[in-house]
Amino acid sequence: MSKVGLARTSILMQTSLLWSSLLAIAFLGERPTHWVILGSITIMLGSILLVYRRENEKLNIRFVYYLIPLAIALIQGFSQLFRKYGYYWLPSASLGMSVANSMAMICLLVVVPFAEDVSLKRWEQRPAYLVILGALFNAFAMILFWTAVKMGNIVEVIPINRLSVLLIILFSWLFFRKQEAITAQVVLGGFLSVAGAWAIVLGK
């Protein structure tokens, strides 16, 4: 975000859906139907419209910096592939999530000493409680997601999972209307995302 801006980063990261599908086809032998392909493309376009924000300032950005969010999207695609492979040895979604989160926590603890403006003394209780509450919801969501990856095909699960962007926009508008305006662009993005999800369900 610091190199190419929030809007450009968000848009390029939506391509993780494309990479996940291509890797699942190449390495897992999954074969999506025409409806699933159409639905995936529609959801990706809808997600791009949902996260797109016009940036007023004109930035002179080197092309190489655009590779950073694309690399993030590609790494996210590989993470779905490794999860699917992991289920050949892991018996449950909750165990898989525990292993993944433990490794993520170790990596984050290694990074914390090098982060700027990190001070445990400045933490306040109320925001900490909200973060814990959000973490509980996120944990429940991840259990469902891991179960879906285990039981379904990546080319179908990942696109439908991208509908979370639409729900985030909706809840942001419901609770923070001053910060999140519902524009024609958001409505179109939401319509494309929902239509893409229906296409995947119909083509299953």
Backbone as a printed PyTorch tensor [residue, N CA C, xyz], in Angstrom:
tensor([[[  0.8280,  -1.2040,   0.0000],
         [  0.0000,   0.0000,   0.0000],
         [  0.8610,   1.2530,   0.0000]],

        [[  2.0190,   1.1840,   0.6710],
         [  2.8920,   2.3520,   0.7260],
         [  3.5610,   2.6340,  -0.6070]],

        [[  3.6740,   1.6470,  -1.4770],
         [  4.3630,   1.8130,  -2.7550],
         [  3.4230,   2.1670,  -3.9010]],

        [[  2.2710,   1.5290,  -3.9760],
         [  1.3810,   1.7500,  -5.1190],
         [  0.0160,   2.2910,  -4.7040]],

        [[ -0.2320,   2.4530,  -3.3990],
         [ -1.5090,   2.9940,  -2.9560],
         [ -2.5000,   1.9050,  -2.5940]],

        [[ -3.4720,   2.2600,  -1.7500],
         [ -4.4620,   1.3060,  -1.2630],
         [ -5.3460,   0.7830,  -2.3820]],

        [[ -5.8370,   1.6970,  -3.2520],
         [ -6.7700,   1.2950,  -4.2970],
         [ -6.1380,   0.2920,  -5.2550]],

        [[ -4.9440,   0.5960,  -5.7250],
         [ -4.2750,  -0.3000,  -6.6880],
         [ -3.9330,  -1.6370,  -6.0420]],

        [[ -3.4840,  -1.5960,  -4.7910],
         [ -3.1530,  -2.8330,  -4.0850],
         [ -4.3850,  -3.7170,  -3.9320]],

        [[ -5.5060,  -3.1260,  -3.5130],
         [ -6.7350,  -3.8950,  -3.3160],
         [ -7.2020,  -4.5460,  -4.6090]],

        [[ -7.1150,  -3.7960,  -5.7010],
         [ -7.5670,  -4.3240,  -6.9930],
         [ -6.6950,  -5.4870,  -7.4420]],

        [[ -5.3890,  -5.3210,  -7.3830],
         [ -4.4840,  -6.3750,  -7.8530],
         [ -4.5800,  -7.6230,  -6.9830]],

        [[ -4.8690,  -7.4520,  -5.6960],
         [ -4.9730,  -8.6100,  -4.8100],
         [ -6.2180,  -9.4360,  -5.0890]],

        [[ -7.2030,  -8.8530,  -5.7580],
         [ -8.3990,  -9.6230,  -6.1170],
         [ -8.0790, -10.7200,  -7.1320]],

        [[ -6.9350, -10.6110,  -7.8010],
         [ -6.5540, -11.6370,  -8.7750],
         [ -6.1370, -12.9370,  -8.1070]],

        [[ -6.0820, -12.9630,  -6.7590],
         [ -5.7550, -14.2130,  -6.0630],
         [ -6.7480, -15.3090,  -6.4250]],

        [[ -7.9760, -14.9160,  -6.7210],
         [ -8.9940, -15.8760,  -7.1420],
         [ -8.5670, -16.5890,  -8.4260]],

        [[ -8.0140, -15.8210,  -9.3560],
         [ -7.5510, -16.3920, -10.6260],
         [ -6.4060, -17.3690, -10.3970]],

        [[ -5.4310, -16.9730,  -9.5800],
         [ -4.2700, -17.8360,  -9.3420],
         [ -4.6790, -19.1090,  -8.6180]],

        [[ -5.5770, -19.0110,  -7.6450],
         [ -6.0390, -20.2050,  -6.9170],
         [ -6.6680, -21.2090,  -7.8650]],

        [[ -7.5090, -20.7100,  -8.7740],
         [ -8.1840, -21.5960,  -9.7200],
         [ -7.1870, -22.2450, -10.6740]],

        [[ -6.2530, -21.4620, -11.2050],
         [ -5.2740, -22.0050, -12.1480],
         [ -4.3870, -23.0590, -11.4860]],

        [[ -3.9720, -22.8090, -10.2390],
         [ -3.1280, -23.7760,  -9.5340],
         [ -3.9000, -25.0510,  -9.2160]],

        [[ -5.1850, -24.9050,  -8.8680],
         [ -6.0010, -26.0880,  -8.5920],
         [ -6.1850, -26.9310,  -9.8500]],

        [[ -6.3300, -26.2650, -10.9830],
         [ -6.4600, -26.9910, -12.2500],
         [ -5.1510, -27.6840, -12.6190]],

        [[ -4.0290, -26.9880, -12.3970],
         [ -2.7320, -27.5180, -12.8130],
         [ -2.2410, -28.6430, -11.9090]],

        [[ -2.4320, -28.5080, -10.5770],
         [ -1.8160, -29.4530,  -9.6460],
         [ -2.7990, -30.4370,  -9.0170]],

        [[ -4.0670, -30.0500,  -8.9100],
         [ -5.0400, -30.9270,  -8.2730],
         [ -5.9410, -31.6320,  -9.2740]],

        [[ -5.8360, -31.2440, -10.5310],
         [ -6.6460, -31.8850, -11.5580],
         [ -8.1100, -31.5170, -11.5090]],

        [[ -8.4530, -30.4120, -10.8330],
         [ -9.8470, -29.9930, -10.7880],
         [-10.2590, -29.4590, -12.1570]],

        [[-11.4780, -29.7620, -12.5660],
         [-11.9630, -29.3610, -13.8780],
         [-13.2480, -28.5590, -13.7210]],

        [[-13.1490, -27.2350, -13.7290],
         [-14.3480, -26.4100, -13.5700],
         [-15.2110, -26.4340, -14.8250]],

        [[-16.5070, -26.3100, -14.6470],
         [-17.4180, -26.2200, -15.7810],
         [-17.3900, -24.7980, -16.3360]],

        [[-18.0330, -24.6090, -17.4780],
         [-18.0880, -23.2770, -18.0750],
         [-18.7960, -22.2860, -17.1540]],

        [[-19.8190, -22.7660, -16.4310],
         [-20.5360, -21.9000, -15.5050],
         [-19.6440, -21.4640, -14.3440]],

        [[-18.8230, -22.3960, -13.8540],
         [-17.9140, -22.0660, -12.7570],
         [-16.8770, -21.0430, -13.2100]],

        [[-16.3540, -21.2130, -14.4220],
         [-15.3780, -20.2530, -14.9500],
         [-16.0170, -18.8800, -15.1030]],

        [[-17.2150, -18.8530, -15.6920],
         [-17.9180, -17.5790, -15.8770],
         [-18.2230, -16.9300, -14.5320]],

        [[-18.6880, -17.7320, -13.5710],
         [-18.9970, -17.2010, -12.2520],
         [-17.7600, -16.6610, -11.5440]],

        [[-16.6300, -17.3540, -11.6910],
         [-15.3880, -16.9110, -11.0520],
         [-14.9380, -15.5680, -11.6110]],

        [[-14.9820, -15.4330, -12.9320],
         [-14.5920, -14.1700, -13.5670],
         [-15.5270, -13.0460, -13.1400]],

        [[-16.8270, -13.3490, -13.0690],
         [-17.8060, -12.3380, -12.6710],
         [-17.5890, -11.8900, -11.2360]],

        [[-17.3190, -12.8360, -10.3420],
         [-17.0570, -12.4830,  -8.9430],
         [-15.7910, -11.6460,  -8.8310]],

        [[-14.7510, -11.9900,  -9.5860],
         [-13.5100, -11.2210,  -9.5320],
         [-13.7410,  -9.7820, -10.0020]],

        [[-14.4980,  -9.6200, -11.1020],
         [-14.8050,  -8.2750, -11.5820],
         [-15.6510,  -7.5100, -10.5720]],

        [[-16.6170,  -8.2050,  -9.9620],
         [-17.4340,  -7.5650,  -8.9410],
         [-16.6220,  -7.1420,  -7.7360]],

        [[-15.6650,  -7.9880,  -7.3190],
         [-14.8050,  -7.6540,  -6.1810],
         [-13.9380,  -6.4430,  -6.4870]],

        [[-13.4560,  -6.3660,  -7.7250],
         [-12.6300,  -5.2170,  -8.1220],
         [-13.4410,  -3.9330,  -8.0430]],

        [[-14.6810,  -3.9830,  -8.5140],
         [-15.5390,  -2.7970,  -8.4320],
         [-15.8250,  -2.4160,  -6.9810]],

        [[-15.9690,  -3.4110,  -6.1150],
         [-16.2730,  -3.1400,  -4.7100],
         [-15.1110,  -2.4620,  -3.9900]],

        [[-13.8900,  -2.8590,  -4.3030],
         [-12.7420,  -2.3140,  -3.5740],
         [-12.1260,  -1.1140,  -4.2660]],

        [[-12.5650,  -0.8270,  -5.4990],
         [-11.9380,   0.2670,  -6.2520],
         [-12.2440,   1.6120,  -5.6170]],

        [[-11.2240,   2.3730,  -5.3960],
         [-11.3520,   3.7460,  -4.9140],
         [-10.4540,   4.6270,  -5.7710]],

        [[-11.0490,   5.6650,  -6.3380],
         [-10.2600,   6.5660,  -7.1920],
         [ -9.3220,   7.3880,  -6.3240]],

        [[ -8.0500,   7.3830,  -6.6930],
         [ -7.0530,   8.1560,  -5.9630],
         [ -6.8050,   9.4600,  -6.7060]],

        [[ -6.9870,  10.5750,  -5.9940],
         [ -6.9030,  11.8820,  -6.6390],
         [ -5.4910,  12.2420,  -7.0650]],

        [[ -4.5200,  11.8840,  -6.2220],
         [ -3.1470,  12.2730,  -6.5410],
         [ -2.5750,  11.3780,  -7.6400]],

        [[ -1.8200,  11.9820,  -8.5170],
         [ -1.1640,  11.2460,  -9.5880],
         [  0.2300,  10.8440,  -9.1190]],

        [[  0.4320,   9.5630,  -8.9790],
         [  1.6940,   9.0660,  -8.4600],
         [  2.5660,   8.5390,  -9.5830]],

        [[  3.8350,   8.8550,  -9.4900],
         [  4.8060,   8.3240, -10.4450],
         [  5.3410,   7.0140,  -9.8750]],

        [[  4.6860,   5.9120, -10.2170],
         [  4.9810,   4.6110,  -9.6180],
         [  5.7570,   3.7510, -10.5980]],

        [[  6.8670,   3.2130, -10.1380],
         [  7.6450,   2.3050, -10.9720],
         [  6.8810,   1.0010, -11.1630]],

        [[  7.0130,   0.4340, -12.3560],
         [  6.2630,  -0.7700, -12.6940],
         [  6.5860,  -1.9190, -11.7540]],

        [[  7.8230,  -2.0010, -11.2950],
         [  8.2360,  -3.1280, -10.4580],
         [  7.4410,  -3.1770,  -9.1610]],

        [[  6.9580,  -2.0180,  -8.6740],
         [  6.1990,  -1.9930,  -7.4280],
         [  4.8400,  -2.6740,  -7.5790]],

        [[  4.3090,  -2.7120,  -8.8000],
         [  3.0380,  -3.3870,  -9.0200],
         [  3.1720,  -4.9010,  -8.8530]],

        [[  4.4020,  -5.4010,  -8.9090],
         [  4.6170,  -6.8310,  -8.7340],
         [  4.4080,  -7.2620,  -7.2810]],

        [[  4.4790,  -6.3080,  -6.3390],
         [  4.3310,  -6.6520,  -4.9270],
         [  2.9250,  -7.1690,  -4.6250]],

        [[  1.8450,  -6.4040,  -4.9510],
         [  0.5050,  -6.9630,  -4.6900],
         [  0.1900,  -8.1860,  -5.5440]],

        [[  0.7590,  -8.2600,  -6.7510],
         [  0.5540,  -9.4630,  -7.5660],
         [  1.2200, -10.6700,  -6.9190]],

        [[  2.3950, -10.4550,  -6.3110],
         [  3.0750, -11.5420,  -5.6060],
         [  2.2500, -11.9960,  -4.4060]],

        [[  1.6030, -11.0490,  -3.7110],
         [  0.7400, -11.4070,  -2.5900],
         [ -0.4060, -12.2890,  -3.0690]],

        [[ -1.0270, -11.8940,  -4.1910],
         [ -2.1380, -12.6710,  -4.7370],
         [ -1.6880, -14.0770,  -5.1190]],

        [[ -0.4880, -14.1850,  -5.7140],
         [  0.0290, -15.4900,  -6.1070],
         [  0.3260, -16.3540,  -4.8920]],

        [[  0.9160, -15.7670,  -3.8490],
         [  1.2010, -16.5040,  -2.6200],
         [ -0.0890, -16.9870,  -1.9720]],

        [[ -1.1410, -16.1430,  -1.9840],
         [ -2.4310, -16.5690,  -1.4490],
         [ -2.9860, -17.7450,  -2.2410]],

        [[ -2.7680, -17.7240,  -3.5570],
         [ -3.2060, -18.8470,  -4.3790],
         [ -2.4920, -20.1330,  -4.0000]],

        [[ -1.1860, -20.0560,  -3.7670],
         [ -0.4330, -21.2330,  -3.3500],
         [ -0.8800, -21.7220,  -1.9740]],

        [[ -1.2740, -20.7820,  -1.0920],
         [ -1.6980, -21.1940,   0.2520],
         [ -2.9310, -22.0910,   0.1790]],

        [[ -3.8560, -21.7910,  -0.7510],
         [ -5.0340, -22.6530,  -0.8940],
         [ -4.6360, -24.0390,  -1.3980]],

        [[ -3.6620, -24.0720,  -2.2950],
         [ -3.1830, -25.3450,  -2.8350],
         [ -2.5540, -26.2000,  -1.7420]],

        [[ -1.7170, -25.5830,  -0.8970],
         [ -1.0700, -26.3180,   0.1870],
         [ -2.0970, -26.8080,   1.2120]],

        [[ -3.1420, -26.0080,   1.4450],
         [ -4.1800, -26.4350,   2.3720],
         [ -4.8580, -27.7070,   1.8680]],

        [[ -5.1640, -27.7120,   0.5930],
         [ -5.8260, -28.8730,   0.0210],
         [ -4.9390, -30.1050,   0.1220]],

        [[ -3.6450, -29.9550,  -0.1770],
         [ -2.7080, -31.0600,  -0.0340],
         [ -2.6160, -31.5130,   1.4220]],

        [[ -2.6810, -30.5480,   2.3610],
         [ -2.5460, -30.8840,   3.7720],
         [ -3.6190, -31.8180,   4.2750]],

        [[ -4.7770, -31.7850,   3.6300],
         [ -5.8810, -32.6250,   4.0910],
         [ -5.7000, -34.0940,   3.7500]],

        [[ -4.6540, -34.4100,   3.0120],
         [ -4.3390, -35.8250,   2.8190],
         [ -3.7900, -36.4330,   4.1110]],

        [[ -3.2820, -35.5640,   5.0130],
         [ -2.6990, -36.0540,   6.2610],
         [ -3.4210, -35.5470,   7.5060]],

        [[ -4.0810, -34.3670,   7.4120],
         [ -4.7710, -33.8160,   8.5720],
         [ -6.2210, -34.2850,   8.5860]],

        [[ -6.7140, -34.7460,   9.7390],
         [ -8.0510, -35.3410,   9.7800],
         [ -9.2000, -34.3440,   9.8890]],

        [[ -8.9350, -33.1180,  10.3530],
         [-10.0550, -32.2080,  10.6070],
         [ -9.6880, -30.7820,  10.2410]],

        [[-10.7400, -29.9780,  10.0090],
         [-10.5450, -28.5690,   9.6690],
         [ -9.9860, -27.7830,  10.8560]],

        [[-10.4620, -28.0620,  12.0600],
         [-10.0020, -27.3290,  13.2360],
         [ -8.5190, -27.5890,  13.5060]],

        [[ -8.0740, -28.8380,  13.2930],
         [ -6.6580, -29.1400,  13.4790],
         [ -5.8210, -28.4190,  12.4280]],

        [[ -6.2810, -28.4040,  11.2070],
         [ -5.5570, -27.6940,  10.1550],
         [ -5.4510, -26.2090,  10.4440]],

        [[ -6.5480, -25.6060,  10.9260],
         [ -6.5230, -24.1940,  11.2690],
         [ -5.5690, -23.9340,  12.4320]],

        [[ -5.5340, -24.8370,  13.4180],
         [ -4.6400, -24.6720,  14.5640],
         [ -3.1830, -24.6850,  14.1370]],

        [[ -2.8390, -25.6100,  13.2480],
         [ -1.4580, -25.6830,  12.7530],
         [ -1.1010, -24.4140,  11.9880]],

        [[ -2.0160, -23.9700,  11.1070],
         [ -1.7580, -22.7820,  10.3020],
         [ -1.6270, -21.5300,  11.1660]],

        [[ -2.5250, -21.3580,  12.1330],
         [ -2.4860, -20.1780,  12.9890],
         [ -1.2670, -20.1770,  13.8990]],

        [[ -0.8560, -21.3490,  14.3660],
         [  0.3410, -21.4230,  15.2040],
         [  1.5700, -20.9710,  14.4280]],

        [[  1.6680, -21.4260,  13.1810],
         [  2.8010, -21.0180,  12.3520],
         [  2.7370, -19.5270,  12.0450]],

        [[  1.5320, -19.0190,  11.7900],
         [  1.3750, -17.5880,  11.5130],
         [  1.7740, -16.7590,  12.7310]],

        [[  1.3890, -17.2080,  13.9300],
         [  1.7250, -16.4730,  15.1420],
         [  3.2300, -16.4310,  15.3610]],

        [[  3.9150, -17.5480,  15.0930],
         [  5.3720, -17.5790,  15.2470],
         [  6.0210, -16.5720,  14.2960]],

        [[  5.5540, -16.5510,  13.0470],
         [  6.1120, -15.6110,  12.0670],
         [  5.8640, -14.1630,  12.4780]],

        [[  4.6580, -13.8780,  12.9850],
         [  4.3350, -12.5090,  13.3940],
         [  5.1490, -12.0820,  14.6030]],

        [[  5.3720, -12.9910,  15.5500],
         [  6.1820, -12.6560,  16.7190],
         [  7.6170, -12.3420,  16.3320]],

        [[  8.1020, -12.9860,  15.2840],
         [  9.4530, -12.6910,  14.7940],
         [  9.5040, -11.2880,  14.1900]],

        [[  8.4020, -10.8560,  13.5620],
         [  8.3720,  -9.5620,  12.8780],
         [  8.1250,  -8.4100,  13.8440]],

        [[  7.3850,  -8.6460,  14.9520],
         [  6.9880,  -7.5820,  15.8700],
         [  8.1550,  -6.7080,  16.3340]],

        [[  9.3200,  -7.2570,  16.7410],
         [ 10.4080,  -6.3910,  17.2070],
         [ 10.8940,  -5.3970,  16.1570]],

        [[ 10.6440,  -5.6850,  14.8700],
         [ 11.1120,  -4.8040,  13.8150],
         [ 10.0280,  -3.8170,  13.3560]],

        [[  8.8140,  -3.9540,  13.9130],
         [  7.7160,  -3.0630,  13.5260],
         [  7.8500,  -1.7210,  14.2350]],

        [[  7.3700,  -0.6700,  13.5750],
         [  7.4260,   0.6620,  14.1500],
         [  6.1840,   0.9350,  14.9940]],

        [[  6.3510,   1.7790,  15.9910],
         [  5.2440,   2.2360,  16.8440],
         [  4.5010,   1.0790,  17.5060]],

        [[  5.2340,   0.0710,  17.9610],
         [  4.6160,  -1.0400,  18.6770],
         [  4.9540,  -0.9080,  20.1560]],

        [[  3.9420,  -0.6980,  20.9630],
         [  4.1470,  -0.5410,  22.3970],
         [  2.9680,  -1.1550,  23.1430]],

        [[  3.2340,  -2.1780,  23.9450],
         [  2.1780,  -2.8290,  24.7110],
         [  1.5940,  -1.8990,  25.7700]],

        [[  2.3820,  -0.8930,  26.2180],
         [  1.9150,   0.0200,  27.2430],
         [  0.8020,   0.9250,  26.7270]],

        [[  0.7340,   1.1200,  25.4210],
         [ -0.2420,   2.0380,  24.8410],
         [ -1.5540,   1.3430,  24.4990]],

        [[ -1.6590,   0.0580,  24.7440],
         [ -2.8910,  -0.6690,  24.4450],
         [ -4.0110,  -0.2460,  25.3900]],

        [[ -5.2220,  -0.1290,  24.8580],
         [ -6.3970,   0.1720,  25.6600],
         [ -7.3020,  -1.0520,  25.7110]],

        [[ -8.0400,  -1.1780,  26.7980],
         [ -8.8350,  -2.3830,  27.0080],
         [ -9.9640,  -2.5290,  25.9990]],

        [[-10.7290,  -1.4620,  25.7560],
         [-11.8930,  -1.5830,  24.8840],
         [-11.5140,  -2.0220,  23.4690]],

        [[-10.5330,  -1.3880,  22.8230],
         [-10.1350,  -1.8850,  21.4970],
         [ -9.6380,  -3.3260,  21.5310]],

        [[ -8.9520,  -3.7010,  22.6200],
         [ -8.4540,  -5.0750,  22.7310],
         [ -9.6170,  -6.0650,  22.7930]],

        [[-10.6820,  -5.7130,  23.5320],
         [-11.8520,  -6.5940,  23.6050],
         [-12.5090,  -6.7400,  22.2290]],

        [[-12.5690,  -5.6350,  21.4790],
         [-13.1630,  -5.6770,  20.1480],
         [-12.3400,  -6.5550,  19.2100]],

        [[-11.0190,  -6.4720,  19.3590],
         [-10.1420,  -7.3130,  18.5330],
         [-10.3480,  -8.7830,  18.8660]],

        [[-10.4730,  -9.0780,  20.1660],
         [-10.7060, -10.4730,  20.5990],
         [-12.0410, -10.9740,  20.0540]],

        [[-13.0760, -10.1260,  20.1090],
         [-14.3840, -10.5090,  19.5820],
         [-14.2990, -10.7720,  18.0770]],

        [[-13.6020,  -9.8930,  17.3810],
         [-13.4100, -10.1040,  15.9450],
         [-12.6400, -11.3810,  15.6580]],

        [[-11.6660, -11.6870,  16.5050],
         [-10.8790, -12.9110,  16.3200],
         [-11.7340, -14.1590,  16.4930]],

        [[-12.6870, -14.1070,  17.4280],
         [-13.5710, -15.2520,  17.6280],
         [-14.4370, -15.5010,  16.3900]],

        [[-14.9950, -14.4300,  15.8440],
         [-15.7770, -14.5670,  14.6160],
         [-14.9060, -15.0740,  13.4770]],

        [[-13.6850, -14.5540,  13.4030],
         [-12.7690, -14.9680,  12.3440],
         [-12.4030, -16.4410,  12.4830]],

        [[-12.2160, -16.9000,  13.7220],
         [-11.8810, -18.3090,  13.9490],
         [-13.0110, -19.2170,  13.4820]],

        [[-14.2550, -18.8390,  13.8000],
         [-15.4030, -19.6280,  13.3720],
         [-15.5000, -19.6400,  11.8450]],

        [[-15.2560, -18.4730,  11.2400],
         [-15.2850, -18.3930,   9.7770],
         [-14.2100, -19.2690,   9.1500]],

        [[-13.0340, -19.3060,   9.7630],
         [-11.9390, -20.0950,   9.2020],
         [-12.2180, -21.5910,   9.3190]],

        [[-12.8740, -22.0080,  10.4070],
         [-13.2330, -23.4230,  10.5270],
         [-14.1710, -23.8220,   9.3840]],

        [[-15.1530, -22.9630,   9.1120],
         [-16.0750, -23.2370,   8.0030],
         [-15.3320, -23.2420,   6.6710]],

        [[-14.3950, -22.2950,   6.5110],
         [-13.6470, -22.2010,   5.2590],
         [-12.7790, -23.4390,   5.0440]],

        [[-12.0640, -23.8640,   6.0970],
         [-11.2140, -25.0480,   5.9820],
         [-12.0530, -26.2880,   5.6940]],

        [[-13.2310, -26.3540,   6.3010],
         [-14.1220, -27.4860,   6.0300],
         [-14.5750, -27.4800,   4.5780]],

        [[-14.8790, -26.2860,   4.0640],
         [-15.2920, -26.1620,   2.6650],
         [-14.1700, -26.5760,   1.7220]],

        [[-12.9330, -26.1600,   2.0280],
         [-11.7870, -26.5410,   1.1870],
         [-11.5770, -28.0460,   1.2200]],

        [[-11.7690, -28.6290,   2.4010],
         [-11.5690, -30.0730,   2.5450],
         [-12.6020, -30.8660,   1.7450]],

        [[-13.8640, -30.4310,   1.7890],
         [-14.9330, -31.1990,   1.1970],
         [-15.2390, -30.8120,  -0.2510]],

        [[-14.8470, -29.6020,  -0.6580],
         [-15.1950, -29.1210,  -1.9920],
         [-13.9780, -28.9100,  -2.8760]],

        [[-14.2310, -28.3160,  -4.0210],
         [-13.1690, -27.9930,  -4.9730],
         [-12.7310, -26.5500,  -4.7920]],

        [[-11.4340, -26.3080,  -4.9020],
         [-10.8990, -24.9650,  -4.7360],
         [-11.4930, -24.0060,  -5.7580]],

        [[-11.6810, -24.4940,  -7.0050],
         [-12.2030, -23.6180,  -8.0610],
         [-13.6220, -23.1530,  -7.7700]],

        [[-14.3060, -23.7970,  -6.8260],
         [-15.6590, -23.3920,  -6.4570],
         [-15.6860, -22.6680,  -5.1170]],

        [[-14.8690, -23.1250,  -4.1680],
         [-14.8920, -22.5640,  -2.8160],
         [-14.3130, -21.1540,  -2.7890]],

        [[-13.1610, -20.9520,  -3.4110],
         [-12.4720, -19.6590,  -3.3360],
         [-13.2930, -18.5330,  -3.9540]],

        [[-13.8740, -18.7240,  -5.1590],
         [-14.6870, -17.6220,  -5.7070],
         [-15.8490, -17.2330,  -4.8000]],

        [[-16.5700, -18.2170,  -4.2630],
         [-17.6920, -17.9020,  -3.3870],
         [-17.2030, -17.2160,  -2.1190]],

        [[-16.0250, -17.5800,  -1.6380],
         [-15.4530, -16.9560,  -0.4490],
         [-15.1890, -15.4720,  -0.6740]],

        [[-14.9800, -15.0660,  -1.9380],
         [-14.7240, -13.6640,  -2.2440],
         [-15.9520, -12.7930,  -2.0090]],

        [[-17.1120, -13.4050,  -1.8050],
         [-18.3070, -12.6230,  -1.4830],
         [-18.1580, -11.9110,  -0.1430]],

        [[-17.1400, -12.2900,   0.6300],
         [-16.9000, -11.6180,   1.9080],
         [-16.6600, -10.1260,   1.6980]],

        [[-16.0730,  -9.7590,   0.5520],
         [-15.8560,  -8.3410,   0.2540],
         [-17.1920,  -7.6080,   0.1960]],

        [[-18.1810,  -8.2410,  -0.4500],
         [-19.5110,  -7.6400,  -0.5430],
         [-20.1310,  -7.4740,   0.8410]],

        [[-19.9970,  -8.4870,   1.6960],
         [-20.5750,  -8.4200,   3.0360],
         [-19.8850,  -7.3610,   3.8940]],

        [[-18.5710,  -7.2040,   3.7160],
         [-17.8380,  -6.1660,   4.4580],
         [-18.3600,  -4.7850,   4.0880]],

        [[-18.5600,  -4.5610,   2.7700],
         [-19.0910,  -3.2780,   2.3280],
         [-20.4880,  -3.0560,   2.9110]],

        [[-21.3220,  -4.0920,   2.8990],
         [-22.6850,  -3.9740,   3.4090],
         [-22.7010,  -3.6430,   4.8960]],

        [[-21.9340,  -4.3830,   5.6960],
         [-21.9100,  -4.1300,   7.1330],
         [-21.2850,  -2.7700,   7.4490]],

        [[-20.2750,  -2.3750,   6.6490],
         [-19.6670,  -1.0610,   6.8570],
         [-20.6970,   0.0370,   6.6250]],

        [[-21.5500,  -0.1620,   5.6000],
         [-22.5750,   0.8340,   5.3170],
         [-23.6350,   0.8580,   6.4200]],

        [[-23.9780,  -0.2980,   6.9580],
         [-25.0030,  -0.3690,   7.9980],
         [-24.5460,   0.3070,   9.2860]],

        [[-23.2730,   0.1180,   9.6530],
         [-22.7970,   0.6020,  10.9390],
         [-21.9580,   1.8800,  10.8410]],

        [[-21.3860,   2.1510,   9.6750],
         [-20.5370,   3.3360,   9.5100],
         [-20.9170,   4.0530,   8.2150]],

        [[-22.1340,   4.5460,   8.1590],
         [-22.6450,   5.1100,   6.9140],
         [-21.8820,   6.3480,   6.4640]],

        [[-21.3150,   7.0950,   7.4110],
         [-20.5640,   8.2870,   7.0380],
         [-19.2660,   7.9340,   6.3350]],

        [[-18.6930,   6.7790,   6.6930],
         [-17.4180,   6.3840,   6.0980],
         [-17.6060,   5.5920,   4.8110]],

        [[-18.7080,   4.8980,   4.6580],
         [-18.8920,   4.0010,   3.5080],
         [-20.1760,   4.3590,   2.7850]],

        [[-20.0380,   4.9310,   1.6030],
         [-21.2040,   5.3170,   0.8060],
         [-21.5190,   4.2160,  -0.2040]],

        [[-22.8030,   3.9620,  -0.3890],
         [-23.2440,   2.9860,  -1.3880],
         [-23.4480,   3.7230,  -2.7080]],

        [[-22.5480,   3.5360,  -3.6280],
         [-22.6090,   4.1910,  -4.9300],
         [-23.0810,   3.2000,  -5.9850]],

        [[-23.3060,   3.7290,  -7.1950],
         [-23.7140,   2.8590,  -8.3010],
         [-22.6380,   1.8190,  -8.5920]],

        [[-21.3870,   2.1900,  -8.4010],
         [-20.2770,   1.2600,  -8.6180],
         [-20.3330,   0.0990,  -7.6320]],

        [[-20.6340,   0.4050,  -6.3670],
         [-20.7350,  -0.6360,  -5.3390],
         [-21.9160,  -1.5510,  -5.6230]],

        [[-23.0390,  -0.9590,  -6.0360],
         [-24.2230,  -1.7650,  -6.3660],
         [-23.9210,  -2.7050,  -7.5260]],

        [[-23.2580,  -2.1930,  -8.5590],
         [-22.9100,  -3.0330,  -9.7130],
         [-21.9440,  -4.1360,  -9.3000]],

        [[-20.9400,  -3.7890,  -8.4800],
         [-19.9990,  -4.7980,  -8.0070],
         [-20.6840,  -5.8710,  -7.1940]],

        [[-21.6240,  -5.4660,  -6.3360],
         [-22.3680,  -6.4460,  -5.5460],
         [-23.2330,  -7.3360,  -6.4110]],

        [[-23.8800,  -6.7480,  -7.4190],
         [-24.7160,  -7.5330,  -8.3260],
         [-23.8820,  -8.5600,  -9.0890]],

        [[-22.7140,  -8.1540,  -9.5910],
         [-21.8510,  -9.0840, -10.3240],
         [-21.3680, -10.2090,  -9.4150]],

        [[-21.0270,  -9.8790,  -8.1810],
         [-20.5360, -10.8950,  -7.2510],
         [-21.6080, -11.9390,  -6.9500]],

        [[-22.8250, -11.4740,  -6.6800],
         [-23.9190, -12.3930,  -6.3820],
         [-24.2740, -13.2270,  -7.6150]],

        [[-24.3000, -12.5740,  -8.7850],
         [-24.5960, -13.2990, -10.0200],
         [-23.5370, -14.3650, -10.2940]],

        [[-22.2760, -14.0400, -10.0230],
         [-21.2060, -15.0160, -10.2060],
         [-21.3390, -16.1980,  -9.2770]],

        [[-21.7470, -15.9330,  -8.0270],
         [-21.9580, -17.0290,  -7.0690],
         [-23.0790, -17.9510,  -7.5340]],

        [[-24.1580, -17.3760,  -8.0380],
         [-25.2570, -18.1880,  -8.5480],
         [-24.8180, -19.0210,  -9.7400]],

        [[-23.9640, -18.4350, -10.5990],
         [-23.4750, -19.1830, -11.7650],
         [-22.6710, -20.4020, -11.3220]],

        [[-21.8540, -20.2370, -10.2690],
         [-21.0520, -21.3590,  -9.7610],
         [-21.9620, -22.4470,  -9.1910]],

        [[-22.9850, -22.0330,  -8.4450],
         [-23.9180, -23.0130,  -7.8720],
         [-24.6620, -23.7600,  -8.9700]],

        [[-25.0970, -23.0450, -10.0050],
         [-25.8280, -23.6720, -11.0920],
         [-24.9460, -24.6160, -11.9070]],

        [[-23.6590, -24.2630, -12.0060],
         [-22.7610, -25.0610, -12.8340],
         [-22.0710, -26.1900, -12.1100]],

        [[-22.3870, -26.3680, -10.8360],
         [-21.7510, -27.4240, -10.0400],
         [-22.2380, -28.8160, -10.4740]]])
